[in-house]
Amino acid sequence: MIIQRHDQDINTPTGLMRCTVYRPQAEGRFPCIFFYSEIFQQTTPIARSAAIMAGHGFVVIVPEVFHELNPIGTVLGYDDEGKDKGNADKFTKTLEAHDSDTVAMLEYFEQQDYCTGQFGTMGVCLGGHLAYRAALNPRIQASFCLYATDIHSNTIPCDEGNDSFTRTKDIQGELTMVWGKQDPHVSTEGRQKIYQQLIDTDRLFTWHEFNGQHAFMRDEGDRYDPALALECYSKAVALFQRTLHKA
């Protein structure tokens, strides 16, 4: 499908947040996917990923995940300076602030005439964690989480007992968890810890571990695996087509 793109600034309890909306040009109402980025915010690889998903018949919304900590429109570089700033932001913003961002998006986009009111989440790296985290909200029907960092380690600030790992039992929607076995950011032990938590809490989930490095979806840099990325896009589209087109 041919798509269109526009920016939408919405109010959140922690300030104005820019969301970039990718959606089909065709008339009609479509399910929504909140696509959470890496620490670098909406880089060109993130924009291309969002466009790919939107072209399959979804409204894809990319929020600026650190909108409180940067001027609107900030995009960090894939370099040491950008990495240092993004990691500093990651360890400053609380999970509770991310939660309120998700609620603000739900409340805004459910009122738009191009949305069906069906919501899913998707994300990479930090965004994989945020997609998992957003699934704590019962409005989220399915989540596709790619190499989600910091779930197992509880290193993003939050209130005691409110970390994403502990609250896994509150996820009601379907999860797909995707990992690279050569990812240094989520060790084998970390992945096993998350897997066991999903089993112990009896969540509805699918689990994939591939021979891939961290950020294998990012179509810039030497870790990109095009064949693996294509397979993951196909799995994500299948998940959302099945779960978000319910009456």
Helices and strands as residue ranges (DSSP letters): E 3-12, E 15-24, E 30-36, H 44-54, E 59-63, G 67-69, H 80-90, H 95-109, E 115-124, H 126-134, E 140-146, G 166-170, E 174-180, H 188-200, E 205-210, H 226-243
